Amino acid sequence: MSKVQLSGKTSVIIAILLNVVNTIWLTCRPVNRRPFFVCVLFMQRLAEMDLVAEDASQKLWSYHQDESGWTLAKTSGDVVVSWKPSNEYEGKLYRGQATIEDTPENIIPFMYLPEHRMKWDKSLQSYSILEYIGQETFICHTVTHSYGMGLISSRDFVDLVKVKRYNGGVVTTNSVSVDYPQCPPCSPHIRGHNNACGYVCSPLLGTPFRSQFEVYIQPDLGGMLPRTVVEAALPNNIIDLVNCARAGLKDY
């Protein structure tokens, strides 16, 4: 019997289909007790979440690459905070830049894993991962303390986060708020919304244990806060975040 020769493209398509079928089978086999249609919906939800996370990743990377239009907001030591008008909402996109003593592969897990972050981030009441969508894609719930002697009430956020790597040893976290019925808004916290945001951590050439760290935020804090109050607070929040992370890394 003669062998059928498949083109490279056909082989790739077949491999992808086999992988999808295998994933559905592993999810739906009797030991998991899930009806087939439930598993199909589950796989569809994962695909949709991955698209949302990838969109946030592309936006964050575009912020990192675009050096035009930034206006200096505040400096503290070597921490520099700048802003430009946001394309996502009526507020501003903020960027914080600093150097941190460690490698990107150590810094980024320290920034987002609950067992580390709750030890150093003084702005948080609680922080937890609600669900893993993939190996390094997950949904988290963050609750902040009130700020400014209670002027800004406690906020909470439900975010989809994706860790992504680029050439040259660059590691990023890419986040955006999502609807998550299992974690509805709950008093006394005010539910906020994070537009595309995250961290970009790059090795510094010639200094293997130092990294260039950038943080991008553009949060809609909700509630009735005057925008002037929010805009005055955010640069200080970025500076505090960097300084707390540095202090925590020394004990990491």
QUINOR-V925343 format. One record per pair of residues at least 12 apart in sequence whose ideal C-beta (glycine too) atoms are under 10 Angstrom apart, sorted by the first residue. I is the first residue (numbers start at 1). J is the second residue. Records with the same first field share a line. If there is no record, write none. Layout:
# QUINOR-V925343
I = J ; J
This chain:
# QUINOR-V925343
20 = 43 ; 47
23 = 39 ; 42 ; 43 ; 46
24 = 36 ; 39 ; 40 ; 42 ; 43
25 = 39
26 = 39
27 = 39 ; 40 ; 42 ; 43 ; 46
28 = 40 ; 42 ; 43
45 = 133
46 = 133 ; 134 ; 137
47 = 133
48 = 133 ; 178
49 = 131 ; 133 ; 134 ; 137 ; 138 ; 139 ; 160 ; 162 ; 178
50 = 133 ; 134 ; 137 ; 160 ; 162
52 = 133 ; 137 ; 160 ; 162 ; 176 ; 178 ; 196
53 = 133 ; 134 ; 136 ; 137 ; 138 ; 139 ; 160 ; 161 ; 162 ; 163 ; 164 ; 174 ; 175 ; 176 ; 178
54 = 137 ; 162 ; 164 ; 174
55 = 162 ; 174 ; 176 ; 196
56 = 159 ; 160 ; 161 ; 162 ; 164 ; 173 ; 174 ; 175 ; 176 ; 177 ; 178 ; 194 ; 195 ; 196 ; 197 ; 198
57 = 162 ; 163 ; 164 ; 166 ; 172 ; 173 ; 174 ; 175 ; 176 ; 196 ; 198
58 = 164 ; 174 ; 196
59 = 87 ; 88 ; 93 ; 174 ; 176 ; 195 ; 196 ; 197 ; 198 ; 216 ; 218
60 = 162 ; 164 ; 172 ; 173 ; 174 ; 175 ; 176 ; 196 ; 197 ; 198 ; 199 ; 200 ; 214 ; 216
61 = 164 ; 166 ; 170 ; 172 ; 174 ; 198 ; 200
62 = 87 ; 196
63 = 84 ; 86 ; 87 ; 93 ; 95 ; 196 ; 197 ; 198 ; 200 ; 214 ; 216 ; 218
64 = 95 ; 166 ; 170 ; 172 ; 198 ; 200 ; 202 ; 214 ; 216
65 = 200
66 = 84
67 = 82
68 = 84
69 = 82 ; 83 ; 84 ; 85 ; 93
70 = 82 ; 83 ; 84 ; 93 ; 94 ; 95 ; 97
71 = 83 ; 84 ; 85 ; 92
72 = 235
73 = 92 ; 94 ; 95 ; 96 ; 231 ; 232 ; 234 ; 235 ; 236 ; 238 ; 239
74 = 94 ; 96 ; 232 ; 234 ; 235 ; 236 ; 238 ; 239
75 = 97 ; 235 ; 239
76 = 96 ; 98 ; 235 ; 236 ; 238 ; 239 ; 240 ; 242 ; 243
77 = 98 ; 239 ; 242 ; 243 ; 246
78 = 97 ; 98 ; 99 ; 242
79 = 96 ; 97 ; 98 ; 99 ; 213 ; 215 ; 235 ; 238 ; 239 ; 240 ; 241 ; 242 ; 243 ; 246
80 = 95 ; 96 ; 97 ; 98 ; 214 ; 235 ; 238 ; 239 ; 242
81 = 94 ; 95 ; 96 ; 97 ; 98 ; 215 ; 234 ; 235 ; 236 ; 237 ; 238 ; 239 ; 242
82 = 94 ; 95 ; 96 ; 97 ; 235 ; 238
83 = 95 ; 217 ; 218 ; 231 ; 234 ; 235
84 = 218
85 = 218
86 = 195 ; 196 ; 217 ; 218 ; 220
87 = 195 ; 196 ; 218
88 = 176 ; 193 ; 194 ; 195 ; 196 ; 197 ; 218 ; 220
89 = 193 ; 195 ; 218 ; 219 ; 220
90 = 220 ; 227
91 = 195 ; 218 ; 219 ; 220 ; 221 ; 227 ; 230 ; 231 ; 234
92 = 217 ; 218 ; 227 ; 230 ; 231 ; 234 ; 235
93 = 195 ; 196 ; 197 ; 216 ; 217 ; 218
94 = 197 ; 215 ; 216 ; 217 ; 218 ; 219 ; 231 ; 234 ; 235 ; 237 ; 238
95 = 200 ; 214 ; 215 ; 216 ; 217 ; 218 ; 238
96 = 199 ; 213 ; 214 ; 215 ; 216 ; 217 ; 234 ; 235 ; 237 ; 238 ; 239 ; 241 ; 242
97 = 200 ; 212 ; 213 ; 214 ; 215 ; 238 ; 242
98 = 211 ; 212 ; 213 ; 214 ; 215 ; 238 ; 239 ; 241 ; 242 ; 243 ; 245 ; 246
99 = 204 ; 207 ; 210 ; 211 ; 212 ; 213 ; 242 ; 246
100 = 201 ; 204 ; 209 ; 210 ; 211 ; 212 ; 213 ; 242 ; 245 ; 246 ; 249
101 = 207 ; 209 ; 210 ; 211 ; 246 ; 249 ; 250
102 = 201 ; 209 ; 210 ; 211 ; 213 ; 245 ; 246 ; 249 ; 250 ; 252
103 = 169 ; 171 ; 201 ; 203 ; 204 ; 208 ; 209 ; 210 ; 211
104 = 165 ; 168 ; 169 ; 170 ; 171 ; 172 ; 199 ; 200 ; 201 ; 202 ; 203 ; 211 ; 212 ; 213
105 = 165 ; 169 ; 171 ; 201 ; 203 ; 211
106 = 171 ; 201 ; 209 ; 211 ; 249 ; 252
107 = 171 ; 199 ; 201 ; 211 ; 213 ; 245 ; 246 ; 249 ; 252
108 = 136 ; 163 ; 164 ; 165 ; 170 ; 171 ; 172 ; 173 ; 198 ; 199 ; 200 ; 201 ; 211 ; 213
109 = 136 ; 163 ; 171 ; 173 ; 252
110 = 245 ; 248 ; 249 ; 252
111 = 163 ; 171 ; 173 ; 198 ; 199 ; 201 ; 213 ; 215 ; 241 ; 245 ; 248 ; 249
112 = 127 ; 129 ; 136 ; 138 ; 140 ; 161 ; 163 ; 173 ; 175 ; 198 ; 199
113 = 127 ; 129
114 = 126 ; 127 ; 128 ; 129 ; 140 ; 141 ; 142
116 = 245 ; 248 ; 249 ; 252
117 = 140 ; 142 ; 244 ; 245 ; 248
119 = 244 ; 248 ; 251 ; 252
120 = 241 ; 243 ; 244 ; 245 ; 246 ; 247 ; 248 ; 249 ; 250 ; 251 ; 252
121 = 142 ; 144 ; 240 ; 241 ; 244 ; 245 ; 248
122 = 145 ; 240 ; 241 ; 243 ; 244 ; 247 ; 248
123 = 142 ; 144 ; 145 ; 147 ; 237 ; 240 ; 241 ; 244
124 = 142 ; 143 ; 144 ; 145 ; 244
125 = 142 ; 143 ; 144 ; 145 ; 146 ; 154 ; 155 ; 156 ; 189
126 = 141 ; 142 ; 143 ; 144 ; 156
127 = 140 ; 141 ; 142 ; 143 ; 144 ; 157
128 = 140 ; 141 ; 142 ; 143 ; 183
129 = 141 ; 161
130 = 158 ; 159 ; 180 ; 182 ; 183
131 = 160 ; 180 ; 182 ; 183
133 = 160 ; 161 ; 162
134 = 162 ; 163
135 = 163
136 = 161 ; 162 ; 163 ; 164 ; 165 ; 173
137 = 160 ; 161 ; 162 ; 163 ; 164 ; 174
138 = 159 ; 160 ; 161 ; 162 ; 163
139 = 158 ; 159 ; 160 ; 161 ; 178 ; 180 ; 182 ; 183
140 = 157 ; 158 ; 159 ; 160 ; 161 ; 175 ; 180 ; 183
141 = 156 ; 157 ; 158 ; 159 ; 180 ; 182 ; 183
142 = 155 ; 156 ; 157 ; 158 ; 159 ; 175 ; 177 ; 192 ; 194
143 = 155 ; 156 ; 157 ; 186 ; 189
144 = 156 ; 157 ; 189 ; 190 ; 192 ; 221 ; 237
146 = 188 ; 189
147 = 221 ; 229 ; 233 ; 236 ; 237 ; 240
148 = 229 ; 232 ; 233 ; 236
151 = 225 ; 229 ; 233
152 = 190 ; 221 ; 223 ; 225 ; 229 ; 230 ; 233 ; 237
153 = 188 ; 189 ; 190 ; 221 ; 222 ; 223 ; 224 ; 225
154 = 188 ; 189 ; 190 ; 192
155 = 189 ; 190 ; 191 ; 192 ; 193 ; 194 ; 219 ; 221 ; 222 ; 223 ; 225
156 = 183 ; 185 ; 186 ; 188 ; 189 ; 190 ; 191 ; 192 ; 222
157 = 175 ; 177 ; 178 ; 189 ; 191 ; 192 ; 193 ; 194 ; 197 ; 219 ; 221 ; 222
158 = 177 ; 178 ; 179 ; 180 ; 182 ; 183 ; 184 ; 185 ; 191 ; 192 ; 193 ; 194
159 = 173 ; 174 ; 175 ; 176 ; 177 ; 178 ; 180 ; 192 ; 193 ; 194 ; 197 ; 198
160 = 174 ; 175 ; 176 ; 177 ; 178 ; 180 ; 194
161 = 173 ; 174 ; 175 ; 176 ; 178 ; 194 ; 197 ; 198
162 = 174 ; 175 ; 176 ; 198
163 = 198 ; 199
164 = 198 ; 200
166 = 200 ; 202
168 = 202 ; 203 ; 205
169 = 201 ; 202 ; 203 ; 208 ; 211
170 = 200 ; 201 ; 202 ; 203 ; 211 ; 212
171 = 199 ; 200 ; 201 ; 202 ; 203 ; 211
172 = 198 ; 199 ; 200 ; 201 ; 202 ; 214 ; 216
173 = 197 ; 198 ; 199 ; 200 ; 201 ; 215
174 = 196 ; 197 ; 198 ; 199 ; 200 ; 216
175 = 194 ; 195 ; 196 ; 197 ; 198 ; 199 ; 216 ; 217
176 = 193 ; 194 ; 195 ; 196 ; 197 ; 198
177 = 191 ; 192 ; 193 ; 194 ; 195 ; 196 ; 197 ; 219 ; 220
178 = 193 ; 194
185 = 222
189 = 222
190 = 221 ; 222 ; 223 ; 224 ; 225
191 = 220 ; 221 ; 222 ; 223
192 = 219 ; 220 ; 221 ; 222 ; 223
193 = 218 ; 219 ; 220 ; 221 ; 222
194 = 217 ; 218 ; 219 ; 220 ; 221
195 = 216 ; 217 ; 218 ; 219 ; 220
196 = 216 ; 217 ; 218
197 = 215 ; 216 ; 217 ; 218 ; 219
198 = 214 ; 215 ; 216 ; 217
199 = 213 ; 214 ; 215 ; 216 ; 217 ; 241 ; 245
200 = 212 ; 213 ; 214 ; 215 ; 216
201 = 213 ; 214 ; 215
202 = 214
213 = 241 ; 242 ; 245 ; 246
214 = 242
215 = 237 ; 238 ; 241 ; 242 ; 245
216 = 238
217 = 234 ; 237 ; 238 ; 241
218 = 234
219 = 234 ; 237
221 = 233 ; 234
